[in-house]
Amino acid sequence: MNQKGVIHQQANCGSRPALCVVMALLMGVQAALAQAPQNPPKPAVPEAVPSSLNVAVIEGNNAVNSIPLQRSVTPVVEVRDQNDFPVEGATVVFILPEHGPGGTFLKTPTVYTTVSDAHGQAAAPFMVNNIPGKFQIKITATAGNRRGEAVVTQTNTTGGYIGPALPQRSWYKKWPTWAIIGGAVTAGIVVWAVTRGSSSKTTVTITPGGPTFQ
């Protein structure tokens, strides 16, 4: 309100004091509303951050693969949640290098996708290539909006094999064993045939007084 309006209002207060009090209260309320913020900002609510997965390498890290023997060490990982419990059914992707040292998976060249088992574990067997050198296998695991990563480092070499002990073949799969068993069986049959043939022959013993048949 300008100065003339205030003077005019003060002039009228002498005859109507109650009206002046009401107008003064209204003016005070309007001034308070004008100074107060219209839309106070709401406090920011922090967004929930999805928990991550822990991908631990169980086998295959720092392994050495043999190119002459075509032997590679299978990488095995274990997927666990934030409480260190195994995660079953997580999608696990293994990625081999597209060029240089490395290898190929059984069905796809460089990418292998599988699912973690009841123990949270997943493996990706692959065939080593003929390029010597060090390489990395990148691994990602996802379960819903949770995600985890790991890296397995291996080396291809033309030298000796360095890794887990090679599985021994069962005795019945070894051809030398079969050869020995076959020879033993054959020898037994021959001895049996000779013995049987000898026992089946009739021997004649000549003694004085006439022949005697046995």
Backbone as CSV, one residue per row, in Angstrom:
resi,resn,N_x,N_y,N_z,CA_x,CA_y,CA_z,C_x,C_y,C_z
1,MET,0.858,-1.180,0.000,0.000,0.000,0.000,0.899,1.235,0.000
2,ASN,0.542,2.266,-0.820,1.369,3.481,-0.903,1.084,4.389,0.291
3,GLN,1.837,5.513,0.347,1.743,6.415,1.509,0.375,7.078,1.599
4,LYS,-0.229,7.457,0.431,-1.561,8.083,0.453,-2.604,7.133,1.010
5,GLY,-2.497,5.868,0.659,-3.475,4.904,1.149,-3.370,4.734,2.650
6,VAL,-2.095,4.756,3.151,-1.929,4.614,4.594,-2.514,5.811,5.313
7,ILE,-2.255,7.035,4.775,-2.804,8.247,5.414,-4.330,8.235,5.395
8,HIS,-4.903,7.806,4.242,-6.357,7.740,4.134,-6.925,6.741,5.130
9,GLN,-6.193,5.587,5.300,-6.673,4.571,6.236,-6.605,5.096,7.667
10,GLN,-5.505,5.808,8.006,-5.395,6.347,9.349,-6.480,7.404,9.613
11,ALA,-6.864,8.104,8.559,-7.919,9.113,8.733,-9.255,8.475,9.031
12,ASN,-9.509,7.340,8.454,-10.784,6.659,8.662,-10.820,5.875,9.977
13,CYS,-9.663,5.618,10.582,-9.637,4.817,11.818,-10.288,5.544,12.991
14,GLY,-10.343,6.884,12.919,-10.946,7.596,14.036,-12.413,7.299,14.180
15,SER,-13.113,7.114,13.067,-14.550,6.842,13.133,-14.874,5.361,13.221
16,ARG,-13.983,4.505,12.694,-14.237,3.050,12.688,-12.985,2.313,13.184
17,PRO,-12.749,2.316,14.467,-11.539,1.632,14.973,-11.562,0.130,14.771
18,ALA,-12.687,-0.521,14.845,-12.751,-1.974,14.665,-12.359,-2.362,13.258
19,LEU,-12.799,-1.549,12.283,-12.457,-1.844,10.893,-10.960,-1.732,10.667
20,CYS,-10.351,-0.780,11.302,-8.894,-0.609,11.159,-8.152,-1.816,11.695
21,VAL,-8.619,-2.368,12.804,-7.958,-3.545,13.389,-8.043,-4.734,12.445
22,VAL,-9.236,-4.934,11.850,-9.410,-6.063,10.924,-8.528,-5.907,9.709
23,MET,-8.454,-4.675,9.160,-7.645,-4.447,7.972,-6.167,-4.634,8.289
24,ALA,-5.765,-4.221,9.478,-4.360,-4.406,9.852,-4.015,-5.881,9.945
25,LEU,-4.930,-6.693,10.500,-4.687,-8.131,10.579,-4.592,-8.758,9.196
26,LEU,-5.485,-8.328,8.297,-5.450,-8.873,6.930,-4.149,-8.518,6.231
27,MET,-3.695,-7.284,6.429,-2.453,-6.881,5.805,-1.274,-7.685,6.343
28,GLY,-1.309,-7.982,7.650,-0.226,-8.796,8.218,-0.210,-10.212,7.668
29,VAL,-1.406,-10.787,7.489,-1.493,-12.146,6.931,-0.998,-12.166,5.501
30,GLN,-1.369,-11.157,4.706,-0.921,-11.101,3.317,0.598,-10.961,3.231
31,ALA,1.161,-10.168,4.111,2.605,-9.995,4.092,3.319,-11.294,4.464
32,ALA,2.749,-12.027,5.432,3.370,-13.305,5.820,3.291,-14.326,4.700
33,LEU,2.131,-14.364,4.014,1.988,-15.293,2.894,2.931,-14.940,1.755
34,ALA,3.147,-13.675,1.524,4.037,-13.264,0.436,5.478,-13.656,0.705
35,GLN,5.869,-13.641,1.980,7.242,-13.996,2.310,7.458,-15.501,2.418
36,ALA,6.408,-16.261,2.695,6.559,-17.710,2.840,6.715,-18.360,1.474
37,PRO,7.544,-19.399,1.344,7.688,-20.114,0.055,6.392,-20.831,-0.294
38,GLN,6.047,-20.777,-1.594,4.791,-21.369,-2.038,4.852,-22.899,-2.032
39,ASN,5.901,-23.482,-2.613,6.050,-24.940,-2.708,7.397,-25.349,-2.107
40,PRO,7.424,-25.614,-0.833,8.699,-26.002,-0.221,9.221,-27.291,-0.848
41,PRO,10.526,-27.384,-1.102,11.083,-28.593,-1.742,10.978,-29.801,-0.829
42,LYS,10.614,-30.926,-1.437,10.505,-32.167,-0.691,11.899,-32.758,-0.483
43,PRO,12.121,-33.366,0.651,13.436,-33.981,0.875,13.691,-35.099,-0.121
44,ALA,14.911,-35.146,-0.633,15.275,-36.154,-1.630,15.322,-37.530,-0.984
45,VAL,14.697,-38.496,-1.659,14.690,-39.874,-1.183,15.776,-40.638,-1.926
46,PRO,16.752,-41.170,-1.240,17.821,-41.892,-1.939,17.280,-43.126,-2.640
47,GLU,17.747,-43.328,-3.877,17.320,-44.495,-4.631,18.017,-45.742,-4.108
48,ALA,17.278,-46.848,-4.149,17.834,-48.110,-3.676,18.884,-48.603,-4.669
49,VAL,20.073,-48.855,-4.178,21.163,-49.347,-5.027,21.101,-50.864,-5.049
50,PRO,20.978,-51.476,-6.235,20.912,-52.940,-6.287,22.202,-53.562,-5.779
51,SER,22.065,-54.646,-5.045,23.240,-55.323,-4.511,23.983,-56.028,-5.628
52,SER,25.274,-56.146,-5.486,26.107,-56.775,-6.505,26.338,-58.238,-6.166
53,LEU,26.802,-58.990,-7.163,27.146,-60.391,-6.983,28.658,-60.525,-6.871
54,ASN,29.073,-61.478,-6.082,30.490,-61.775,-5.945,30.806,-63.016,-6.776
55,VAL,31.684,-62.851,-7.773,32.073,-63.957,-8.650,33.489,-64.372,-8.267
56,ALA,33.614,-65.509,-7.602,34.916,-66.003,-7.144,35.418,-67.077,-8.097
57,VAL,36.687,-67.005,-8.463,37.295,-67.983,-9.357,37.723,-69.185,-8.531
58,ILE,37.173,-70.356,-8.841,37.480,-71.584,-8.111,38.630,-72.340,-8.767
59,GLU,38.613,-72.454,-10.090,39.651,-73.176,-10.817,39.982,-72.428,-12.108
60,GLY,41.232,-72.610,-12.553,41.622,-72.121,-13.876,42.435,-70.857,-13.898
61,ASN,42.513,-70.116,-12.793,43.264,-68.867,-12.820,44.768,-69.153,-12.787
62,ASN,45.522,-68.435,-13.620,46.977,-68.583,-13.741,47.385,-69.978,-14.208
63,ALA,46.496,-70.668,-14.902,46.809,-72.000,-15.412,47.596,-71.891,-16.714
64,VAL,48.311,-72.960,-17.056,49.096,-73.032,-18.287,48.550,-74.168,-19.138
65,ASN,48.124,-73.858,-20.354,47.547,-74.835,-21.265,48.615,-75.355,-22.223
66,SER,48.529,-76.633,-22.586,49.502,-77.251,-23.475,48.950,-77.290,-24.896
67,ILE,49.659,-76.628,-25.815,49.249,-76.662,-27.217,49.522,-78.028,-27.840
68,PRO,50.714,-78.653,-27.643,50.945,-79.971,-28.254,49.963,-81.036,-27.774
69,LEU,49.610,-81.010,-26.487,48.691,-82.008,-25.948,47.233,-81.616,-26.105
70,GLN,46.991,-80.376,-26.578,45.622,-79.875,-26.694,44.886,-79.996,-25.360
71,ARG,45.596,-79.602,-24.285,45.027,-79.652,-22.956,44.813,-78.232,-22.446
72,SER,43.595,-77.927,-22.024,43.271,-76.618,-21.452,42.632,-76.826,-20.086
73,VAL,42.822,-75.862,-19.205,42.257,-75.919,-17.860,40.913,-75.197,-17.866
74,THR,39.865,-75.903,-17.522,38.516,-75.340,-17.541,38.335,-74.325,-16.423
75,PRO,37.919,-73.099,-16.748,37.639,-72.119,-15.680,36.334,-72.451,-14.969
76,VAL,36.382,-72.373,-13.641,35.201,-72.632,-12.808,35.045,-71.468,-11.839
77,VAL,33.847,-70.907,-11.776,33.579,-69.788,-10.871,32.417,-70.139,-9.961
78,GLU,32.312,-69.385,-8.865,31.212,-69.557,-7.916,30.562,-68.196,-7.671
79,VAL,29.259,-68.123,-7.888,28.499,-66.885,-7.740,27.857,-66.845,-6.362
80,ARG,28.104,-65.745,-5.615,27.543,-65.579,-4.275,26.916,-64.194,-4.127
81,ASP,25.945,-64.091,-3.211,25.262,-62.816,-2.992,25.982,-62.011,-1.927
82,GLN,25.368,-60.881,-1.508,26.003,-59.995,-0.529,26.130,-60.640,0.845
83,ASN,25.355,-61.694,1.089,25.453,-62.415,2.358,26.338,-63.650,2.253
84,ASP,27.051,-63.782,1.145,27.990,-64.878,0.903,27.279,-66.218,0.766
85,PHE,26.034,-66.201,0.274,25.313,-67.431,-0.022,25.392,-67.710,-1.519
86,PRO,25.502,-68.973,-1.922,25.554,-69.294,-3.347,24.252,-68.919,-4.050
87,VAL,24.385,-68.436,-5.266,23.233,-68.007,-6.064,22.995,-69.051,-7.143
88,GLU,21.878,-69.725,-7.069,21.513,-70.712,-8.082,20.718,-70.046,-9.190
89,GLY,20.948,-70.463,-10.425,20.188,-69.954,-11.558,20.690,-68.640,-12.115
90,ALA,21.851,-68.168,-11.676,22.410,-66.937,-12.245,22.944,-67.215,-13.649
91,THR,22.774,-66.267,-14.540,23.297,-66.392,-15.901,24.760,-65.990,-15.912
92,VAL,25.615,-66.930,-16.310,27.063,-66.712,-16.303,27.567,-66.768,-17.742
93,VAL,28.292,-65.732,-18.150,28.810,-65.631,-19.517,30.335,-65.611,-19.463
94,PHE,30.965,-66.523,-20.212,32.419,-66.583,-20.356,32.788,-66.066,-21.745
95,ILE,33.771,-65.176,-21.816,34.155,-64.567,-23.092,35.650,-64.760,-23.293
96,LEU,36.018,-65.452,-24.386,37.411,-65.642,-24.782,37.835,-64.541,-25.743
97,PRO,39.142,-64.267,-25.853,39.593,-63.265,-26.830,39.269,-63.703,-28.252
98,GLU,38.923,-62.740,-29.093,38.616,-63.051,-30.489,39.879,-63.279,-31.318
99,HIS,41.007,-62.719,-30.873,42.249,-62.855,-31.616,43.380,-63.176,-30.652
100,GLY,44.440,-63.770,-31.176,45.612,-64.060,-30.374,45.456,-65.327,-29.556
101,PRO,46.271,-65.460,-28.510,46.182,-66.666,-27.668,44.792,-66.806,-27.067
102,GLY,44.367,-68.032,-26.904,43.042,-68.294,-26.348,42.558,-69.663,-26.756
103,GLY,41.343,-69.721,-27.270,40.766,-70.987,-27.683,39.348,-70.786,-28.170
104,THR,38.628,-71.863,-28.264,37.236,-71.821,-28.717,36.403,-72.733,-27.825
105,PHE,35.162,-72.307,-27.591,34.239,-73.127,-26.826,33.649,-74.212,-27.714
106,LEU,32.906,-75.117,-27.106,32.406,-76.269,-27.840,31.358,-75.886,-28.877
107,LYS,30.431,-74.987,-28.522,29.338,-74.649,-29.419,29.523,-73.299,-30.087
108,THR,30.042,-72.343,-29.377,30.236,-71.007,-29.935,31.719,-70.680,-29.893
109,PRO,32.218,-69.846,-30.811,33.658,-69.602,-30.876,34.243,-68.973,-29.621
110,THR,33.719,-67.828,-29.208,34.362,-67.091,-28.118,33.434,-66.746,-26.961
111,VAL,32.149,-67.037,-27.049,31.196,-66.690,-25.989,30.457,-67.955,-25.562
112,TYR,30.448,-68.197,-24.259,29.772,-69.364,-23.716,28.865,-68.915,-22.567
113,THR,27.583,-69.262,-22.657,26.596,-68.862,-21.658,26.055,-70.099,-20.960
114,THR,26.025,-70.045,-19.636,25.517,-71.164,-18.855,24.792,-70.621,-17.628
115,VAL,24.337,-71.506,-16.757,23.582,-71.138,-15.557,24.253,-71.781,-14.354
116,SER,24.363,-71.045,-13.266,24.984,-71.577,-12.056,24.110,-72.668,-11.438
117,ASP,24.766,-73.670,-10.846,24.041,-74.793,-10.270,23.626,-74.488,-8.831
118,ALA,23.215,-75.544,-8.110,22.743,-75.361,-6.735,23.835,-74.849,-5.807
119,HIS,25.092,-75.055,-6.167,26.209,-74.556,-5.370,26.693,-73.190,-5.853
120,GLY,25.978,-72.609,-6.819,26.381,-71.315,-7.362,27.545,-71.392,-8.324
121,GLN,27.908,-72.597,-8.772,29.092,-72.763,-9.607,28.732,-72.923,-11.077
122,ALA,29.652,-72.483,-11.933,29.495,-72.602,-13.377,30.873,-72.816,-13.987
123,ALA,30.944,-73.624,-15.057,32.205,-73.947,-15.717,32.048,-73.779,-17.217
124,ALA,33.193,-73.557,-17.898,33.173,-73.350,-19.345,34.365,-74.066,-19.980
125,PRO,34.226,-75.346,-20.318,35.325,-76.049,-20.987,35.554,-75.502,-22.388
126,PHE,36.812,-75.445,-22.811,37.132,-74.924,-24.140,38.342,-75.656,-24.697
127,MET,38.524,-75.530,-26.021,39.647,-76.132,-26.720,40.702,-75.074,-26.956
128,VAL,41.938,-75.351,-26.532,43.017,-74.389,-26.672,43.385,-74.228,-28.149
129,ASN,43.765,-73.004,-28.572,44.222,-72.821,-29.943,45.737,-73.003,-30.011
130,ASN,46.324,-72.775,-31.192,47.751,-73.042,-31.390,48.614,-71.792,-31.295
131,ILE,48.117,-70.754,-30.624,48.874,-69.506,-30.482,49.376,-69.408,-29.040
132,PRO,50.688,-69.422,-28.819,51.207,-69.314,-27.454,51.101,-67.898,-26.921
133,GLY,50.998,-67.780,-25.608,50.933,-66.467,-24.971,49.880,-66.417,-23.888
134,LYS,49.852,-65.282,-23.184,48.916,-65.071,-22.077,47.640,-64.421,-22.592
135,PHE,46.515,-64.782,-21.989,45.221,-64.205,-22.365,44.311,-64.193,-21.153
136,GLN,43.167,-63.514,-21.279,42.199,-63.397,-20.197,40.822,-63.871,-20.654
137,ILE,40.127,-64.514,-19.735,38.742,-64.925,-19.951,37.872,-64.029,-19.076
138,LYS,37.027,-63.211,-19.705,36.150,-62.311,-18.969,34.851,-63.027,-18.605
139,ILE,34.415,-62.826,-17.376,33.241,-63.540,-16.868,32.279,-62.540,-16.242
140,THR,31.009,-62.623,-16.607,29.964,-61.800,-16.009,28.836,-62.709,-15.519
141,ALA,28.275,-62.348,-14.370,27.153,-63.098,-13.796,26.030,-62.121,-13.480
142,THR,24.817,-62.462,-13.854,23.656,-61.614,-13.603,22.525,-62.457,-13.022
143,ALA,21.805,-61.836,-12.080,20.620,-62.451,-11.484,19.654,-61.324,-11.153
144,GLY,18.634,-61.143,-11.978,17.735,-60.000,-11.798,18.476,-58.717,-12.102
145,ASN,18.451,-57.767,-11.151,19.179,-56.508,-11.322,20.547,-56.537,-10.656
146,ARG,20.982,-57.707,-10.237,22.303,-57.860,-9.625,23.304,-58.323,-10.668
147,ARG,24.551,-57.906,-10.488,25.574,-58.201,-11.488,26.940,-58.317,-10.816
148,GLY,27.773,-59.180,-11.357,29.131,-59.347,-10.853,30.059,-59.728,-11.990
149,GLU,31.349,-59.473,-11.816,32.337,-59.728,-12.859,33.579,-60.373,-12.259
150,ALA,34.331,-61.057,-13.130,35.603,-61.656,-12.731,36.442,-61.848,-13.985
151,VAL,37.737,-62.070,-13.792,38.670,-62.285,-14.896,39.559,-63.476,-14.553
152,VAL,39.726,-64.385,-15.513,40.606,-65.534,-15.362,41.769,-65.372,-16.341
153,THR,42.984,-65.456,-15.830,44.178,-65.313,-16.652,44.810,-66.687,-16.879
154,GLN,45.087,-67.007,-18.144,45.726,-68.269,-18.492,46.809,-68.026,-19.540
155,THR,47.611,-69.062,-19.795,48.703,-68.969,-20.758,48.738,-70.222,-21.615
156,ASN,48.828,-70.036,-22.926,49.049,-71.144,-23.850,50.547,-71.305,-24.077
157,THR,51.021,-72.533,-24.040,52.447,-72.767,-24.210,52.684,-73.998,-25.073
158,THR,53.830,-74.002,-25.753,54.244,-75.168,-26.523,55.119,-76.098,-25.695
159,GLY,55.389,-75.716,-24.454,56.203,-76.547,-23.580,55.376,-77.577,-22.843
160,GLY,55.843,-77.939,-21.644,55.168,-78.962,-20.860,53.861,-78.471,-20.286
161,TYR,53.015,-79.420,-19.973,51.709,-79.115,-19.415,51.846,-78.809,-17.935
162,ILE,51.263,-77.672,-17.504,51.256,-77.283,-16.101,49.814,-77.005,-15.711
163,GLY,49.261,-77.857,-14.921,47.865,-77.691,-14.532,47.428,-78.848,-13.669
164,PRO,46.129,-79.010,-13.474,45.633,-80.137,-12.680,46.058,-81.458,-13.292
165,ALA,46.200,-82.471,-12.454,46.602,-83.783,-12.935,45.625,-84.276,-13.986
166,LEU,46.185,-84.830,-15.068,45.332,-85.332,-16.138,44.558,-86.547,-15.628
167,PRO,43.286,-86.646,-15.945,42.494,-87.786,-15.468,43.008,-89.091,-16.047
168,GLN,43.171,-90.080,-15.187,43.630,-91.385,-15.629,42.477,-92.157,-16.258
169,ARG,42.772,-92.796,-17.369,41.744,-93.599,-18.016,41.504,-94.874,-17.217
170,SER,40.315,-95.370,-17.293,39.975,-96.608,-16.602,40.744,-97.768,-17.228
171,TRP,40.990,-98.775,-16.412,41.814,-99.884,-16.890,41.205,-100.571,-18.101
172,TYR,39.893,-100.602,-18.179,39.274,-101.309,-19.288,39.313,-100.512,-20.586
173,LYS,39.788,-99.258,-20.525,39.916,-98.465,-21.743,41.334,-98.494,-22.304
174,LYS,42.252,-99.134,-21.617,43.636,-99.175,-22.072,43.855,-100.415,-22.929
175,TRP,44.303,-100.207,-24.173,44.494,-101.351,-25.064,45.602,-102.288,-24.605
176,PRO,46.691,-101.803,-23.938,47.678,-102.779,-23.459,47.096,-103.764,-22.462
177,THR,46.182,-103.281,-21.619,45.553,-104.186,-20.656,44.750,-105.255,-21.362
178,TRP,44.010,-104.825,-22.386,43.235,-105.801,-23.146,44.147,-106.790,-23.864
179,ALA,45.308,-106.307,-24.344,46.234,-107.211,-25.019,46.756,-108.262,-24.059
180,ILE,47.086,-107.837,-22.831,47.595,-108.790,-21.843,46.514,-109.794,-21.469
181,ILE,45.285,-109.241,-21.239,44.187,-110.145,-20.881,43.903,-111.122,-22.013
182,GLY,43.939,-110.615,-23.252,43.689,-111.500,-24.397,44.742,-112.579,-24.521
183,GLY,46.011,-112.188,-24.299,47.071,-113.194,-24.376,46.936,-114.247,-23.301
184,ALA,46.578,-113.801,-22.094,46.411,-114.756,-21.001,45.264,-115.711,-21.278
185,VAL,44.181,-115.189,-21.813,43.027,-116.043,-22.127,43.397,-117.043,-23.213
186,THR,44.114,-116.560,-24.233,44.521,-117.459,-25.319,45.428,-118.568,-24.809
187,ALA,46.393,-118.172,-23.968,47.292,-119.197,-23.414,46.527,-120.205,-22.574
188,GLY,45.544,-119.732,-21.805,44.751,-120.649,-21.004,43.967,-121.621,-21.853
189,ILE,43.437,-121.125,-22.962,42.669,-122.002,-23.851,43.568,-123.064,-24.459
190,VAL,44.790,-122.654,-24.849,45.715,-123.620,-25.445,46.092,-124.698,-24.436
191,VAL,46.417,-124.267,-23.209,46.772,-125.247,-22.182,45.610,-126.171,-21.903
192,TRP,44.407,-125.600,-21.831,43.220,-126.435,-21.573,43.003,-127.441,-22.692
193,ALA,43.195,-126.996,-23.948,42.990,-127.890,-25.084,44.016,-129.012,-25.094
194,VAL,45.291,-128.643,-24.805,46.337,-129.680,-24.790,46.086,-130.671,-23.680
195,THR,45.714,-130.153,-22.503,45.458,-131.050,-21.372,44.282,-131.959,-21.636
196,ARG,43.240,-131.371,-22.206,42.049,-132.183,-22.504,42.348,-133.214,-23.563
197,GLY,43.127,-132.807,-24.579,43.463,-133.759,-25.631,44.336,-134.880,-25.118
198,SER,45.235,-134.537,-24.195,46.118,-135.582,-23.655,45.341,-136.565,-22.802
199,SER,44.385,-136.028,-22.027,43.618,-136.913,-21.153,42.639,-137.777,-21.913
200,SER,42.247,-137.330,-23.133,41.256,-138.099,-23.888,41.877,-139.217,-24.713
201,LYS,43.222,-139.235,-24.868,43.881,-140.286,-25.642,43.905,-141.597,-24.861
202,THR,43.802,-142.685,-25.568,43.864,-144.019,-24.954,45.293,-144.529,-25.034
203,THR,45.866,-144.828,-23.908,47.242,-145.338,-23.860,47.231,-146.866,-23.827
204,VAL,48.155,-147.436,-24.484,48.271,-148.907,-24.559,49.567,-149.314,-23.895
205,THR,49.479,-150.179,-22.924,50.655,-150.673,-22.215,50.831,-152.154,-22.538
206,ILE,51.997,-152.507,-23.048,52.274,-153.903,-23.426,53.028,-154.558,-22.275
207,THR,52.437,-155.561,-21.742,53.042,-156.351,-20.658,53.035,-157.833,-21.039
208,PRO,53.891,-158.562,-20.492,53.860,-159.990,-20.798,52.538,-160.611,-20.380
209,GLY,52.029,-161.410,-21.208,50.768,-162.074,-20.930,49.621,-161.503,-21.729
210,GLY,49.825,-160.371,-22.491,48.762,-159.851,-23.318,48.590,-158.351,-23.132
211,PRO,48.015,-157.712,-24.028,47.832,-156.237,-23.944,46.826,-155.867,-22.883
212,THR,47.093,-154.746,-22.279,46.177,-154.217,-21.278,45.764,-152.783,-21.682
213,PHE,44.484,-152.571,-21.801,43.971,-151.240,-22.214,43.562,-150.445,-20.985
214,GLN,43.973,-149.216,-20.973,43.593,-148.325,-19.877,42.771,-147.208,-20.412
